[in-house]
Structure formats: structure tokens, C-alpha cells
Amino acid sequence: MVAIVSFAVTGWASVPDWLRAVAHDPLPAYKADTDGVVLLHEEVTTVDNNGEIHTIYREAYKILRPNARESLSRVMVWFDNETKLTYLKGWSITASGQEYAVKEKDAVEMNAAYSEFVTDAKIKVLMIPGGEVGSVIGYEYQQRRRPSVYEDVWAFQRDLPVRTSRYTLRLPAGWEVETHWSNHDEIKPAQSGGDSTWEAKDIAAVEEEDYMPPHRAVAGRMQLHFFGPGHSNSANDWKRVGDWYGELVRDRRDSSPELKKQVADLTSDSKTTMDKVAVLAQWVQKNIRYVAVEVGIGGFQPHAASEVYRQRFGDCKDKVTLLSAMLKEIGVNSDYLLIHTVRGFVRADSPSAVTFNHVVLAIELPPGTSTDGLLSTFVDSHKRTLLIFDPTDDMTPFGYLPAELQQTHALLVGANGTELIETPLLAPKTNSLTRSGKLKLQPDGSLAGEIEELRSGALGSEFRAQLLRAQESDRAKTIESLLGNNIASYQLTKAQVGSMRDVREPLFVRYNFTAPDYAKKSGNLMLLRPRVLGQKNWSIMEGNKRLYPVEYDEVSVQSDSFEIELPPGYEVDELPDPVDTVFDFGEYHSKVVESGNVLKYTRQFTIKQVIVPTNRLDDLKKFYRQIASDEKNAAVLRPKAGASGN
């Protein structure tokens, strides 16, 4: 529990004029489910001649619903050895007019490190009293920092509506600023003396929609790059970003006698160069524990390869540096690839060093190398074929690219210069689920049988991760969830998993179950849903008109094949019609046929694009309505002539 110290303020002087002014500003009408409103977000950034930056932050909220009382009354401020917190204050004005004030001494200081993360960053948490529906909460703090890059971001769109957001920049004589805009038209600044002020008013909240792109990819923001004499590391184009990072990693990939020996030992039995590459890649992936040590410039700069090898731990850029050094020992070149794990956050027209949060490796394939089985390849502007590999993700096999890193911008930094690329989108078949079942229907409507699944790519790694996270005694529950999402009443009677720990192989799952009352009686007829498992219908496409595109986690191909032996004394009276629907973003095909006393249901569901733009959402709705109809359809069984049907 965090102890909160607060006291009522009887005088008027403690609540600043700026907060009192916005507290009395009349508000427009908001939707009934709006938790609160940002009355003011303001940043005033001053750059000194010596490059030091001072920023004053002011923010004020009005609480509109009870569930927002705690979150909007809590202030969390980050700082570290290079970012000093000069002061922190908070105030509130309740709906009844009572006023409160708290200061930095009332805050609780916490270390920002968490599991597998070491940093010099700390957090001060300040709880502002008086938070109730109708209260206005405000706070102000100042930070002083000497940054590694002279960049800033004005994030003026939130998950709450914003009345006023303002950013002021004060630069020394001779300094310049460049701005880049994302998800919003450019706003021209007002000039006053040496100040440039950008202001936005009545900004709509980023509405929450299922399967929308991440907030950071759709929210409006302005990136600033300011630079002047002696500050050439400011990033105002992608080449300069690459040059800056190239300097940070210079000499970091130098080898050591211990590292040379390790490479020789690991590759001694490998027949080809690519065999050696795969062995080294998998060794770093499995044997270097992920621990981020980010103190000062360590947030950007990797540790030396020899140090990472000796310590046997490091973060993404450390693991990439070590692997690159090891590959160099076998004569294979590789480049850093800076990327963000939120697809769409990095914009081609907004060059920035701080929009990346992850580093992977681009491995140059020797001329003539076959790319069979190497799915995550691309050709750069120098006609080199490069294989992207993420040594941090231990669920991803060599030659594959994690789904969230596909079809997004990344910055290639290496000896051949800097190049912004778009990572490849792998074919749907690389993420596959093939499910087959042999089942038997009883006269009382109960269904029993065996299901086999083969999962590869992201559909395999996601389910594999669930199984590995679960205790061995709880893994059956993970498999039961497959049944529970599709069958109202069931019992899992047997389950086994193959290749659970070998990410190079598809995940194999086999399970047996019984489901009483699966088929429904209607008079002397029996209604049987041939689509036993695997619900694809998406109810999210119904309801209000969407504001944002639909973004899938990955493209995929998912196939189902169920053979259901009919009960003695029954025959088919009517079968559902086949379904064939094809769009550029997806396909769906299904059919049911009778063969002797067995019903055979087959279907294939394919997603071909990860993002479906808003102008295609009507077609996407039609697509899912056809799927929903097919998934609900039932085969009608009737008693054979002379049979009772009981």
C-alpha cells in the first residue's frame, strides 16, 4: 500500500492561476461513457546554449466517472541519472469547491526496474487527494536533461478527449527545428520572440475498437528534431539516424579469443556456411538470457560482444551484437536492423532515432544460397539478399520472422550505409492450423472422438507459449479452452502434445473428448452442426461504424476436416449448401458431403492481409456474415425407413 499524505488548502494562493482558469472553462457534451477529459496538456521546452534541456509539464483533468478517480488522481514521473526532476506539485479542486495540494515530498519513489530489466530510471508516484466525480486534478513538474539525441514528441491525442494541448519550444540563437506529423494535419506554430508554440483544441479521444491498430500507431503526434552548432547527432533524416547509431555500435562487435573458440567449437560439425549460421543463431537465441541493462546511453548503445558472451546475458541489441560478431568469425556479414514492435508506429516520413524499441539482425546470405525454408528474406538496394532474425524471441525458429515485425518499417544500419526498408509479410501458409477429427454420433445426440491439430508459425508459437507458461498439471486446461469456445458441454478424456519445446517443428496436439447432447432433437429429426470446432465468425464487425482499420495479428491459413459417423438408424435428410467467398483480404471455402454413413465437413479459412483499410470494412462485414451463417448451419438427419429414430 502507498501511504498518501494530503492536507486541505484554505487560501487561494496554492492553486495556480492556470489550473483555476481551466477548471472554470465550460465543457462541451461528451459521450455518457467518457471517464474524464484532459482540460490542459502543456509542455514548455527550453534548450540552453550548452545543449541542456529544461521542460515544464502541466496537465489538468476533470473526472467524469467513478472508475477514473484513482487513475486520474495518480501522477507518475520518470527520471534517471541524465534526467533530473527539478520539482513536482499537484492540486485538486473538488466539485464542492474544496482544494488540496501536495508536493514532491509527498510522493513515493520507486525503482523502475522490473523482472529481467536493470536501469537507473526511477519513478515518483504522487497521489493527489480530492479525486471524485466532478473534481479537477492538476499537476506540474520540471525536468532537466542532457539527451543523447535532440528530439522530442508532442503526443497531443489520448484515450480521453483533450480540450487544449500546447507545446512551446525555446531555442538558442542559431538553432533550428524540424517537425514531422503523424495521423494529423500539420499545425503551424505561433511565433512570439524566440518561442514557437503549437496548439491543438478539442481533440477527439482515440476510440477503443477490437482489432484496431495499436493506439500509438493511430494517435496524432508531432515529432521535433532540433539541432544547432556542435549537435550534429540530431536526427533530421534517416541517414543521419543511421550515422548516429553506427557511431554507437562502432567496435562493439570486436571478437575475443574465448569467442573465437566458442564459434569454432559450435560449427565444427557443420557442413555448409548456412548450417553454421543456423547453429550460431540458435545458440545465441537459447543460451544468452534476456536481461536489459540500460543505464545512461545504455538505452541505445549495446554492450561489447565479448562482454555479452562472458556474462551470458543481454537485451535485444546485446544479443544482436554478439551474434553479429560470431557470424563475422565464419565470414558472414550482418547489419543492425532497428525496428518497433508496434506495426505502423515508425513512419517513413518521420525520421527519428527514438521511434525504435527493438533491434534484430539482417544476415547477408552468401551468393547462390538457396532461400528454401528461409522465409524472412528481403533484397536491399545493393542487391544483397538479407535474412532477418530475431535472437531475442525464443519461440521463433531460424528463418522465420515474428508476426508483429512483419510489414513494418525498419532501419538497416551497416557498412553499406543506412536504408529504411519495409519488412516482408510472410505468406499465409507460414502461419497454419490444420485440424482433423474422426468422431462418432450416438442416437442420443452425444458426440465423441479424436481431434488432431498441427500448428506452425505464429499459430504454433502462440499456443506453444501458452502451454510452456502453464504448470504441467494445468496444460489440459489450455486444451480444454479449445473445446469450451465451441461446445457448451464436454469432457476432455485424453490429450497429448508433440514438439512442445522444439520451435523448429510444428506443434502437434491430439485430444479426445465426449460431448453429451451435441446434436439436437426436433421431433423425429436430429440437427447436427458439422462444424464441430474452430469458430472464425467475428461479431466485432457488427454494431457501430468503425473508425479505424482492422489489424490482424498475422496472415494465416486454417483448415478443418471432420468426419462424423452417423448413428445407426439415421440417414441424411438435408445438408448445408457449400460456401465459397473470395476477397483480396481473405477467402473462405466450406462444404459437407455424405459418404456412406459418414458426414465429411471440410473448410479453409485464409487471411491474406494483416491490415484491412476502412474503405474495405463493408466487404469484411459481408465476409464474416457468410462465415457466421456457415458455422451455424446444421445437417438434418432423419430416421431410416422402418427405424424408430429413438
N, C-alpha and C positions, 0 to 999 in steps of 0.2 A: 504494500500500500504506500502511496505517496502522500506525505504529510503536507497539507495546504495551510499556509499562513496568510490571513487576509485581515483587512480592517476597513471599516466604513469611513468614507471621507465626508466631512461636514462642510468643508469650504468648497468654493468653486474653482480655485486655482489649480488643483491637482489634475483635473480632467482637461487635456489640451484643447485649444480652440478648434483644431482641425477635426477632432473627434466629435466635439459638441455640434459642429456645423453639419456633419454628415448624419448625425443621429436625428436631427430635426428635418432632414430633407424628405419630402413626401415621396412615397414609393408607388410605382405602377402596380397593377394587379398581376399576381403570379399564379401559376397552377396550384391547385389545392395540395398537391404532394410535394411542393417545394420546401425543403428543410430550412433553408436560410438564403440570405443574399449577401454578396460581398458589396458593402457600401463603398469602400475605397481600397484600392491596392495602389501603392505609390512607392517608387524607388528613385532615389536621388544619388547618382553615382558620380564621384569626383575623382579624376585621375591627376595625381601630382606630377611635377616635372621629373621626379625620380622614379616614376612608374608605379608608385604605391597607389592603391585604390581604396577609397572610403565610400561606403554605401549606407544610406539611411533607408530603412524599410518601414513602411507604415501600412497597417491593414486594419480594416473595421468590418465587422459582420453584424447582421441582425438575425437573431434566432427566430424562426417562424414555426418550427415544430419541435415537440419534446425530444424526439430521438436525436436531435442535433445539439442538445445542450452541452454534452460532455466534449464532443469533438470540436465544436466551435469555441469552447472556452479554454482549450488547451493550445499552448504555443510551444513549438519545438524548434530550436535554433541550433544548427550545426556550427562547429568551429574546430580548428586544428592548430598545429604549430605555425602554419603560414596564414591562417585566417583568424584574426583576433576579434573577440566580441568586446566592443567598447562599452556598450550599455544595453540594458533590456528593461522595458517598462510595460505594464499592462493596466487597463482600466475597464470598467463596465458601468453602464447606466441602465438600470432596470426599468421595466415598464411603469413602475410606480414612482420613478424619479430618484431612487436611492443610488448612490455612487460608491464605487470601490476602486482601490488602487493597489497594485502590487509592484514590487521591484525585483531586480536581479537576485537579491539576497534571498528572496522567497522561492527561487527556482531550485529544482533538483538537478544536479549534474550527473550524467550517465556516460559510460563509455560506449561509443558507437559500434564497437566490435561485436560480432556475433560468431556463431559456430563457423569454423574454417575461415575466419577473417581476422586479420590483425591490422590495426590502423591507429593513427594518432588522433583521429577525429573523435570529438565528444559532442554530446547533446545536452542542452539545458532545456528542461521542461518546466514551463510556468503555467500553473492553473489559475485562471482569472475567476474570482468569485462573482456571484450575482448572475450566473448564466441561467436564464429561464426564458420561456417563450415571451417574446417582446423585448428582451434585453438587447442592447447594443454592446458588443465586445470590441475592444480596440487594443492594439499593441504597437510598440515601436522599438526598434533596436538598430544598432550601428555595427558594421563590420569593417575591419581594416585588413587588407590582404595585399600580398605581392604575388600575383598569379604567374603561372608557368606560360600561359598564353593570354593575350589581351582580347578576351571575348566575353560576351555576356548574353543572356537570353531574357527577353521580356515576354513572359508567359501570361498573357492577359485573358485567356479563356479558361474557364474552370468547369467543374461539375456542378457549380452553383451559378446562378445568374450574377453578373457583375454590373453595378451601376457606373462606376468610374474606375478606370485603370490608367495609370500615368507613369511614364518613365522619363527622367531628366538626366542628361549627360553633360558633364562639365569637363572639357579637355584643356590641357595646356596649349599655349601658342605653338603652332607648327604641327600639332597632331591632327589626324583625320579619322573619320569613322565611315564604315560601310555597313549597310543594313541589308538583310535578306529576310523575306517574308514567307511564311508557311501558313496555308489554309486561311488566308485573309488578304484582302486588297491592301496595298501599301498605304500607310498613313504618313502624310508629310508632317515634319516637325515644326513646331513654333519656335522661333529664334528670339532670344532675349539676352543681350550682352553676349557672353560666351556660352550660354546654356542652349541646348537643344532639347525640346520637350515633345514627346509623342503622347497623345491621349486618345483613349477609346471609351465610348459611353454605351451603356445599355447593351452589354454583350450577352447573348443567349448562352445558357448552360450547354455543355456537351451532354446531350441526352443519352441515357443508357439504353442500348439495344443489344439483344442477344446476337452473338456472332458478328458484331461490328468490328472494324479495325480498332486497335488499342487507342485509348484517349490521346496518348502522346502523338499518334500519327494523324489525328484529325483536328486537334485543338489549335486555335490560332496562336501564333507566336512570331516574334521578331528576333533575329539573331544579329548581334552587333559585333563588329570587328574594329577595334580602334588601335591605331599604330602611329608611331612617330619616330623621331631620331633615336637610334640606339635600340629600337624594339622591332627588329626585322623578323622576329619569330611570330608576330601577329599573323593570323591566317586570313588572307583575303582572296585566295584562290586555292584550288586543290593541290597544285604543285607546291605551293608554299607549305601547306599542311604536311605533304609528304616529305619535303625537305626538313621540316621541323622534327618529324618523327624519325626520319633517317639519322639525324644527329643524335637523337636519344638512344638509338639502338646500335650506334657505331661501336665496334669492338666487343659487343655483348655476346657475340657468337664465337668468340675465340675458344679453341679447344684446350685440353689439358691431357697429360699422359694417362690419367685414370679414365678419362672419357674416351680416348683413342682405344684403350684396351677393351673397354666395355663394348664399343662398336664392333671391334674385331671379333670378340667372343660371340656376340649375338648373331653376327652374319656369317660365321664360319661355315655353316652348313647350307647356306642359301645359294641356289644355282644361278639366279639371274639378278640383275640390278633391282628390278621391281620386287622380287622376293625379299631382297634386303630392305628396301624402302618399307614394305609392309611390316616386316619384323620390327624395325626400329619404331615405326609409328605406333604399333600396338604396345610395344614395351613402354613408351612414354605415357601412353593413354592409361595403362594399367598400373604402372609402378611409381609414378610421380603423384603423390597425394595432393589434392587441390587444397591449398591454403593461400589466401591472399594476404600479402604483407605490403600494405600501401601507406607508407609514411612519407610525407612531403611529395617530391617528384615521383615517388614510387607508385603513385596512382596512374602514371603514364609510362614510366620507364621500367623495362624488365630488369631483373637481376641477371648477372653474368651466367652463362650456360654452365660453367664449371661449378659455380655456387649452387645452382639449382640441382645439378647432378649429385653434389656432395650432400646437400640437405635432404634430398628426395622429396621435396615439396615445392609448390609454387602455384601462382594463379595462371590464367589463360595465356598471358603474354610471356610468362616464365616458361611454361611448358612448350610453347611455340618456339621460343628462343633455343631451348635445349634440343628439341627435335631438329631444328634447322642446323644447329652445329653438328649433330650426329650425322645428318644427311650429307653435309659437306665432306665428312670423312670418307664417304663412299663415292664422292664425285658428283653428287646430285645437288643442284642449286634450288633454293626456295626463297620466297618472298613473304613478308608480313602482309596480312590482309585484315584491315581494320573494318569492323562491322558493328551493327547494333542488333540486338536480339529482338527488337520490335520492328517488324517489317513496315517499311514506309516512313520511318522516323528520319532517316538520312535522306535529304533532298539533293538532287543533282545541282540545283541552282542555289544551294545554300552551303558553300564550303565552310567547314568548321572542324576544329580538332577535338571539340568536346562533345560532338554528337555521336561518338562511338563508345560502346561499353564492353566490347569483346574483341579478341584477336584470334584469328585462325591462321593456318599456314597454306600458302599456294605452292605446291611442289611441281617443279618443272620436270615433265616427263622426257626421258631421253628420246631422240628422234627414232621413229619407227616403232615405238611402244604401242602395243595393242591396248585399246581402251575398253575391251570387253570386261565387264564386271567393275569398271571404274566409272561410276555414274556421275560423279560431281566434277566434271571437267569443263573447261572453257578455253578459248583461244584468245590471247591478248593481242594488243596492237602490233606486237613484234612477231606475231605468228607462232608464238610458243604455246604448246598445249600444257595447261596447268591443272593440277588436281587439287581441289580444296579439301583439306582435312582438319577436323576439329579435335585435337588431342584432349580437350577438357571433357567432352561428352563421352563417358564410358559406356553408354548404351548404343552408340552409333558405330557400325562396323567401318573398317577401312574401305574407301571407295564410295561411301555414301555421305550425304550432307544432311544435317538435322533440318527438319521441315521449316522451322522458324527462320533459318538462314537462307532459304531459297527465295528467288525472285525479289531480291532487295539490293540496294546499293551498298558497295563496299569499296574501300580504297586500297589499291595494290601499291605497296611501297617496297622498292628493291633497287638492285644495281642498275636496272634499265629505266629507272625513273618512277614517276607516280602516274597512276591511271585509275580513274573512277570506273568501276565496272558494275554490271548487274549480274548477280549470281544466277546460275541456271535454275530453272524449275524442272525437277526430275519428272519423268514420265509417270502417269498414274499407276502403271503396273509395279513401280518400285515400292509402293505402299499398298499392299494387298492383304485381303482377308478372304480365304477360301474355306467355306463351311459346308460340310456334307453330313447328312444324317440318315440312318436307317431306323425306322420307327414302326410300331405296330399299334393299331387302334383296336380297342376291345368293344364288344357290343354295348357295354355300359357307358361308352364315351371316353374312357380313360385312354391315355396315350403313354407309351413307354418306348425307350430305345436308346441309341448311342449317337452322339454328335462328335465329329472331329473337326478341328479348326487348324489352319496353317496361316500364321500371321507373319508378314515381312515388312521391312521398312519402318516407318513411324508407327503403323498399326501394331507392329510387333514390339518395338521398343517401349511404347507407352504401356502396353499390357504387361510386358516383362518387368518394367519398373514397379508396377503395382504389386506384382507377385513377390518381387525381391524385397520390397519395403515391408510387406506383411510378415508377421510371425508364421512359422511353418504351420502351426495349428489353425491359423486364420486364412490360409490361402484358399481353402474350399469356399470361404465366403466371397472371395473375389470372383470365383467361377459361378457361384450361385447368383451373383448380380446379373450375369448374362441371362439367366433364366427369369429372374424376378422382373426384369424390364419388359418381358414379353408374355409371361404366363402367370395367371392370377394365383394358381395353387400348384405346387410342385414339390418334389423331393429329390434332391441330388443323392444318388446311390453309389457313385464311383467317379473318381477324377484322377487324371494323371497329366503331367506336363513334361515335355521334352525340350532340350536345348535352352533351358531357362537361363543358364549362365553363359552360354556361348553366343555372343551377339553376331557372330559371323553366319549363323544358321537361322532359318526361320523358326519362330516359336511354334511348337506343336502342343495342342491342348486336346485331350479326349475326355469326355464325361458322359455318364449315363444318368437318366432321370426318369421319373414317373410323374404324370400329371393327371389326377382324377378330374373327371367332368370336363375334359378339354373340348370334346365335341358336344354340341348342344342338341337336345331332342326338341322336335317340333311336330307334335302328333306322332305319326309313324315314321317321320323323316329324321335324318341326322345331319346337322350342319357342321362341316369340318373346315377349319381355316388351314389351307395347305402351307401358308407362310408361317412356319412354326416359330422361328426366331429371327432376330435381325431387323429391328424396326428402323426404317430410314425416313419415315414421314417427319416433317418439320413443322410443328404448329407455330413456330416463330414467324412464319410468313403470313399468318392471318392476323387480323386486327388493324391497328392504325398504320397509316402510310409511313414507311421507314424514311429516315433522314440520311442514313449512311449506307455504304455498300455492305454486302455480306462478305465476310472473310472466313474462309475455311482454315483449319489448322494445316491441312495438306491436301493435295490431289490424291486420288486413290481409286482402286478397283476392288469391289466387294461382291463376291459371288456366293449364292446359296443353292444347294441342291438337296432336296428332302424326298426320300422315298417312304411312303406311308402304306403299309399293308392294311387293307380293309378288313373289317371284322367279318367272320362267317355269316352268311345270310344277308349281306348287303351288297348292293351294286350302285354304280354311279347313275344318278338321275340328271344332274346338270353340273357343268364345270364353268369356272370363271373364264371370261374371254382373255386372250393374250394381250399384253400391253407392250407397245414399242413407242417410246418417246425420245427424241433426239434434239438437243440444243448444243450450242457451241460450248457451254459451260458444263454440260453433263448429259448422260444418257441413262435410260432405264429400260430394261427388257425383261419380261417375265412370261411364263406360260405354264399350264398344267395339262398333263396328258395322262390317259389311263392305259396301263399295260397289264393285262390280266387282272389280278385282284390288287394291283398296286397303283397308287397315285404318285406321279413324279412331278414335283414342282421345281422349276429352275428359274433363276433370275440373275441379272448382273446390273449392278449399280456403279456408275462411273462418274467421278468428279474430275473435270479436265482443267479447271481454272481455280486458283486459290482466292481470287477476288472477283465478285460479280458486281459490276457498277450499278448505280441506282437506275440507270435507264434500261436495265435488263431485269429489274426485280419483278415486274409483272409476269414475264416469262418464267422466272424462277418460281413464282407462286403457282402457275399452271403446272409446272414440272412436279412440284410436291403434292398438288391436289391429285394428280394422276397416280402418284405413288401411294398416297393415303387410301385411295379407292381400291387399289390392287391389294394392299396389305390387309384390308378389312374383308375382302371378298371371301366367300365360303363356297366350297363344293357341297352339293346336295346329294346325300345318299338315301336310297330307298330300299325297303326290304325286297329281296328277290321274290319272284312269284312262288307262292306256296310257303314262304317263310313268315314267321310271326313278327319279326322286327323287334322282339323283346330281348 
